[in-house]
Amino acid sequence: MKEEHFFYINNILHYKISNNESLSFDFLKGRLFNRLKKIEHESLIKKAIGKNKVKLKIFDATAGSLIDSIIFLKLGHRVVACEHSKILYRLLDDAILRAKKEYDFFENLTFVNLDSAKIIDNHKDSDIFYFDPMFKDIKQNVKRSGTLQKIGNILDLEKLEDTSIQIFDQLLKNKYKKIIVKRPIKSNPLNEKINYQVKGRAIRYDIYVKT
Ligand SMILES: C[S@@+](CC[C@H](N)C(=O)[O-])C[C@H]1O[C@@H](n2cnc3c(N)ncnc32)[C@H](O)[C@@H]1O
């Protein structure tokens, strides 16, 4: 991480990835904002969570751009979101600070800059563990969004590997109520213990439940 690569445009923190690419997050306008406005269209993820009147505690092991976490928050749940990239964390922390004034639900977010493996055991009581590993196939990432491509480039700069699948494997051996894994529609489930799937056009949610 190069300190001199952080810069502000219109009060929004950016990071220069290369001469022609930078990344920033804004939940108050633009693509992320539009997606959040249309929360009622997020029926897939709602189905994956299941019908719940109570406030759930969700551990998001792969925070990324925080979109999925924010969907959980908007649905009224409590979220602990974990992101190991220092650059992403700084950019998102800045976006949260600006958005907090507009949205109360950020009060229910605990956002941490750590390897999820380090803290997942402290959150064994979570109702849902959520994993959205980076897709190995670059083409699938491109299909998802330009932001994911940039996230991939940032992880390369920081020499960080996506280790969420290993964390998921470990968790499966331990105690959990429900694990949700976001996967490309045509890929194999990460584990044969899978209980059911919620399918969309390009992605699906694989769900593991322990009773
Ligand atoms: C595909 S992105 C997640 C996208 C996210 N669901 C969203 O809504 O934007 C995967 C993210 O998980 C992070 N990640 C991977 N392994 C991790 C680990 N062991 N601990 C914390 N974060 C991790 C990566 O840095 C990356 O930002």
The ligand as an SDF file (V2000), in Angstrom:
LIG
                    3D

 27 29  0  0  0  0  0  0  0  0999 V2000
  -15.7450  -11.4040   -4.1930 C   0  0  0  0  0  0  0  0  0  0  0  0
  -15.2460  -10.2760   -2.9830 S   0  0  0  0  0  0  0  0  0  0  0  0
  -16.6640  -10.1000   -1.9770 C   0  0  0  0  0  0  0  0  0  0  0  0
  -17.6720   -9.1670   -2.5390 C   0  0  0  0  0  0  0  0  0  0  0  0
  -18.7300   -8.7740   -1.5280 C   0  0  0  0  0  0  0  0  0  0  0  0
  -19.6120   -9.8640   -1.2010 N   0  0  0  0  0  0  0  0  0  0  0  0
  -19.5090   -7.5790   -1.9840 C   0  0  0  0  0  0  0  0  0  0  0  0
  -20.7280   -7.5040   -1.7230 O   0  0  0  0  0  0  0  0  0  0  0  0
  -18.8990   -6.6760   -2.5870 O   0  0  0  0  0  0  0  0  0  0  0  0
  -14.2130  -11.2090   -1.8810 C   0  0  0  0  0  0  0  0  0  0  0  0
  -13.5500  -10.3550   -0.8100 C   0  0  0  0  0  0  0  0  0  0  0  0
  -13.1490  -11.2030    0.2610 O   0  0  0  0  0  0  0  0  0  0  0  0
  -11.9270  -10.7450    0.7710 C   0  0  0  0  0  0  0  0  0  0  0  0
  -11.2770  -11.8600    1.4530 N   0  0  0  0  0  0  0  0  0  0  0  0
  -10.8130  -13.0120    0.9110 C   0  0  0  0  0  0  0  0  0  0  0  0
  -10.2800  -13.8160    1.8470 N   0  0  0  0  0  0  0  0  0  0  0  0
  -10.3940  -13.1430    3.0270 C   0  0  0  0  0  0  0  0  0  0  0  0
  -10.0200  -13.4440    4.3710 C   0  0  0  0  0  0  0  0  0  0  0  0
   -9.4090  -14.5730    4.6900 N   0  0  0  0  0  0  0  0  0  0  0  0
  -10.3010  -12.5350    5.3260 N   0  0  0  0  0  0  0  0  0  0  0  0
  -10.9250  -11.3530    5.0120 C   0  0  0  0  0  0  0  0  0  0  0  0
  -11.2850  -11.0150    3.7630 N   0  0  0  0  0  0  0  0  0  0  0  0
  -11.0270  -11.8940    2.7730 C   0  0  0  0  0  0  0  0  0  0  0  0
  -11.1830  -10.2720   -0.4640 C   0  0  0  0  0  0  0  0  0  0  0  0
  -10.1640   -9.3590   -0.1080 O   0  0  0  0  0  0  0  0  0  0  0  0
  -12.2980   -9.6350   -1.2830 C   0  0  0  0  0  0  0  0  0  0  0  0
  -12.4280   -8.2800   -0.9990 O   0  0  0  0  0  0  0  0  0  0  0  0
  1  2  1  0
  2  3  1  0
  2 10  1  0
  3  4  1  0
  4  5  1  0
  5  6  1  0
  5  7  1  0
  7  8  2  0
  7  9  1  0
 10 11  1  0
 11 12  1  0
 11 26  1  0
 12 13  1  0
 13 14  1  0
 13 24  1  0
 14 15  1  0
 14 23  1  0
 15 16  2  0
 16 17  1  0
 17 18  1  0
 17 23  2  0
 18 19  1  0
 18 20  2  0
 20 21  1  0
 21 22  2  0
 22 23  1  0
 24 25  1  0
 24 26  1  0
 26 27  1  0
M  CHG  2   2   1   9  -1
M  END
$$$$
